[in-house]
């Protein structure tokens, strides 16, 4: 990539911010937790997101010439086998996540164009059909190159940040100007009830802040990476943490948990912009449409990054023979076009199968989705452990996010414990109401699924390496 096409500092900040922050996460957790979401976001930001970003910043800064992000960092610290396990679990988790999120694009477009969600129960069947076309279009954009879609992320990210800041400021100004809070803030409502239900929801908050690792695959395309990458991580960490914490306070000031729950998870983020506009005598529909248009652009950028970055991590730097050469073949600009289109084909199948009404096949793919639901936890556990080894073996790092070794180890261990606890807790909502044989099967799928799929990955790796070695011998 030519120097003038390198990703600059603020573009990189937005490439971290866009896939990590989602205003909808604030709204959904306000529904689930009410005022208790506020201290929950603070805990997650300080004890999980901050350490994770510090870990990524240090390991990426020490490997500015490695373009596979997660795979490169783990491999450099604890070896290729664990790098494969962590990255494969990451790739699988994101793959099944993607097949569920493309339907959000038409909903955002509906709000932007019409000021409402037209995809009600009567025509919701259109969403998976539209998702297929969206998946193909986004894959095509991903193949154009990072220098192109990074501009989209930069544009959408800045406007999303601006819209969030305006929302927070308007909510606080309204409150201090005499508009009563829509939510009662008392010790009983703010202090979380440490129940199984809260533990389950809190676990998903941990993974709501995941996404900062995607930028690691673009470090070789970054301008002055050794300096700009850690700086971008620090700035993005501040923006994401403050947006979640202050945004959670703001949304509770203008909308009660009951109102948000009535609006529904898909629409709550739009409804609150209508409320705050009306509080200030503005046209709520137009304000919502403006926000929805910004959200539409940002969502497109985020999903393109989620499409492209895990492909780089999984297929970019694995040893030759780990996968068929067709998947690891790069263009001159580093884009793994074959792997991207193969992923697209898999996603189209995952989205299309339920439309065909093939019961047994549909049930099989649903089972795969259940198996993969917690796979995204494994890479964070492996990455944090790799960091502990990395920090121990590298005393003279040129960049240290955590200046003190004691602080670095303490926060890393806390993040490791929270990741393991999150793995246990995030599956509770799948199994808490289950019993009997069905309950046992669901527990195995939920908690054993990531392990099963990881073993499948190792089997694929072994078979591919065996085939590759046989070809060399012949």
Secondary structure, DSSP 8 states (H G I E B T S, - for coil): --GGGSB-HHHHHHHHHHHH--HHHHHHHHHHHTTHHHHHHHHHIIIIIHHHHHHHHHHHHTTTT--STHHHHHHHHH-HHHHHHHHHHHHHHHHHHHHHHTHHHHHHHHHHHHSS----TTTTTHHHHHHHHHHHHHHHHHHH-HHHHHHHHHHHHHHHHHHHHHHHHHHHHHHHTT---SS---HHHHS---SHHHHHHHHHHHHHTTTGGGGGGGGGGBTTHHHHHHHHHHHHHHHHHHHHHHHHHHHHHHS-HHHHHHH-TTTHHHHHHHHHHHHTT--HHHHHHHHHHHHHHHHHHHHHHHHHHHHHHHHSSS-TTSS-HHHH---TTS--HHHHHHHHHHHHHHHHHHHHT-HHHHHHHHHHHHHHTTHHHHHHHHHHHHHHHHHHH-SS-S--SSSSHHHHHHHHHHHHHHHHHHHHHHTHHHHTT--HHHHHHHHHHHHHHHHHHHHHHHHHHHHHHHHHHHHHH-
